[in-house]
Amino acid sequence: MYRRLLLTALGTGAAAAVAGCTGGDAGDETNQGEETREADATYTVAVGSTDDYGPVLVDADGSSLYVFDEDTAGESSCYEGCAGTWPPLTVDEDLSAGPDVTAELGTTDRDDGSAQVTADERPLYYYDGDDGPGDTAGQGVGDVWWLVAPDGSKIRESTTEGSLY
């Protein structure tokens, strides 16, 4: 059910967005209305830089990626309405890591059969409230959605003084 790829860092990217829900629909096991964002044949997860949170994992276009506290190792719990707000990062084929990515990248199977990208077994998501590369509006939403550091850990604190996270 879960397959992993241990990859070495291959490239750098700009910051961008991946998102999730606040938990309301997280346990729903149906896929009705679910949105996903698919990557091309070879997909790169990279490291981007943000002013408030430092280096974060981003997709090939520089959109920020997020993890959800309600997920278990290698398994997504974000479906239906949740996945509409927090679309999963999915891939069709090969996955590669940018040069500064030290997290173990892999995939996990979603209920619809798609392969969702994981970092250290945590499923990765976009946030539909991010408008483009460098946006981090999903950070801390519901106190369950977090940006991801290059090593796969959750980012809970801002690098700027006076942060609420």
C-alpha positions as CSV (number, residue, x, y, z in Angstrom):
1,M,0.0,0.0,0.0
2,Y,2.8,2.4,0.8
3,R,5.9,2.6,-1.3
4,R,8.9,4.7,-0.5
5,L,11.7,6.1,-2.6
6,L,14.9,7.3,-0.8
7,L,16.2,10.1,-3.0
8,T,19.2,12.3,-2.8
9,A,18.8,16.0,-3.3
10,L,18.9,17.1,-7.0
11,G,17.6,20.6,-7.4
12,T,16.4,23.9,-5.9
13,G,13.0,25.7,-6.3
14,A,11.1,28.8,-5.1
15,A,8.5,28.7,-2.3
16,A,4.9,27.9,-3.0
17,A,1.7,26.4,-1.7
18,V,0.2,23.0,-0.8
19,A,-2.8,22.9,1.5
20,G,-5.2,21.0,3.7
21,C,-8.4,21.3,5.7
22,T,-9.1,22.3,9.3
23,G,-10.3,18.8,10.1
24,G,-14.0,18.9,9.5
25,D,-14.1,16.4,6.6
26,A,-10.8,14.7,7.3
27,G,-12.2,11.4,8.3
28,D,-14.6,11.1,5.4
29,E,-13.6,8.1,3.3
30,T,-15.4,9.1,0.1
31,N,-13.9,10.9,-2.9
32,Q,-16.9,12.8,-4.1
33,G,-15.9,16.3,-5.0
34,E,-12.2,15.7,-4.3
35,E,-9.7,17.7,-6.1
36,T,-6.1,16.7,-6.8
37,R,-3.1,18.3,-8.5
38,E,-1.1,16.0,-10.6
39,A,2.5,16.3,-11.5
40,D,4.1,15.6,-14.9
41,A,6.0,12.4,-15.7
42,T,9.1,13.4,-13.6
43,Y,8.2,15.5,-10.7
44,T,10.6,17.5,-8.4
45,V,10.0,18.4,-4.8
46,A,12.3,21.3,-4.1
47,V,13.2,23.8,-1.4
48,G,11.9,27.3,-1.6
49,S,12.6,30.3,0.7
50,T,10.0,32.3,2.6
51,D,10.5,35.5,4.5
52,D,8.6,34.4,7.5
53,Y,9.3,30.7,7.7
54,G,12.7,30.2,6.0
55,P,13.3,27.2,3.7
56,V,10.2,25.1,3.0
57,L,9.3,22.2,0.6
58,V,7.7,23.4,-2.6
59,D,6.4,21.8,-5.8
60,A,8.1,22.1,-9.2
61,D,6.3,25.4,-9.7
62,G,7.3,26.9,-6.4
63,S,4.0,26.3,-4.6
64,S,4.2,25.7,-0.8
65,L,3.5,22.2,0.5
66,Y,1.8,21.4,3.8
67,V,1.2,18.4,6.1
68,F,-1.9,17.7,8.2
69,D,-1.7,16.6,11.9
70,E,-4.7,14.3,11.4
71,D,-2.9,12.0,9.0
72,T,-1.1,8.9,10.1
73,A,2.2,7.7,8.7
74,G,1.9,7.0,5.0
75,E,-1.9,7.5,5.0
76,S,-4.1,10.5,4.1
77,S,-7.2,11.3,6.1
78,C,-8.1,14.4,3.9
79,Y,-10.9,13.6,1.5
80,E,-14.0,15.2,0.0
81,G,-14.4,18.9,1.3
82,C,-11.1,18.7,3.0
83,A,-9.3,17.7,-0.3
84,G,-11.2,20.6,-2.0
85,T,-9.5,23.1,0.3
86,W,-6.3,21.1,0.7
87,P,-5.7,19.3,-2.7
88,P,-3.2,16.4,-2.4
89,L,0.0,16.5,-4.3
90,T,-0.2,13.5,-6.6
91,V,2.2,12.0,-9.2
92,D,1.8,9.7,-12.2
93,E,5.4,8.5,-12.5
94,D,8.9,9.3,-11.2
95,L,9.5,11.5,-8.2
96,S,12.8,13.4,-7.6
97,A,14.1,15.6,-4.8
98,G,15.8,18.9,-5.3
99,P,19.4,19.4,-4.0
100,D,18.5,20.7,-0.5
101,V,15.7,18.2,0.2
102,T,16.8,15.8,2.9
103,A,13.4,14.3,3.7
104,E,12.7,10.8,2.5
105,L,10.2,11.2,-0.4
106,G,7.8,8.5,-1.4
107,T,4.1,8.0,-2.2
108,T,1.0,6.5,-0.6
109,D,-2.1,5.2,-2.4
110,R,-5.2,7.3,-2.0
111,D,-8.7,5.8,-2.0
112,D,-9.2,6.8,-5.6
113,G,-5.9,4.9,-6.6
114,S,-3.8,8.0,-7.2
115,A,-0.3,8.2,-5.7
116,Q,0.1,11.1,-3.2
117,V,3.6,12.3,-2.5
118,T,4.9,12.0,1.0
119,A,7.9,13.5,2.9
120,D,9.1,11.2,5.7
121,E,5.8,9.3,5.3
122,R,3.7,12.5,5.8
123,P,1.3,13.1,2.9
124,L,1.8,16.5,1.2
125,Y,-0.9,19.0,0.2
126,Y,-1.5,22.4,-1.4
127,Y,-3.7,25.1,0.1
128,D,-6.3,26.6,-2.2
129,G,-6.0,29.9,-0.3
130,D,-2.4,30.4,-1.6
131,D,-2.4,32.4,-4.8
132,G,1.0,31.4,-6.1
133,P,4.6,30.7,-5.4
134,G,5.8,32.1,-2.1
135,D,2.4,32.2,-0.5
136,T,2.0,30.6,2.9
137,A,-1.6,31.4,3.9
138,G,-2.2,27.8,4.9
139,Q,0.4,27.9,7.7
140,G,-1.2,27.1,11.1
141,V,-4.7,26.9,9.8
142,G,-6.9,25.2,12.4
143,D,-3.7,24.6,14.3
144,V,-3.4,21.3,12.3
145,W,-1.8,22.4,8.9
146,W,1.9,23.1,8.6
147,L,4.6,24.1,6.1
148,V,7.3,21.4,5.7
149,A,11.0,21.9,6.3
150,P,13.5,20.4,3.9
151,D,14.1,17.5,6.3
152,G,10.4,16.7,6.4
153,S,9.6,18.1,9.8
154,K,6.6,20.4,10.5
155,I,7.4,24.1,10.7
156,R,5.5,25.5,13.7
157,E,7.4,28.8,14.3
158,S,8.1,31.8,12.2
159,T,11.6,32.9,11.7
160,T,10.5,36.5,12.3
161,E,10.0,38.0,15.8
162,G,6.5,38.1,17.3
163,S,5.2,35.0,15.5
164,L,2.0,33.4,16.7
165,Y,3.3,30.0,15.5
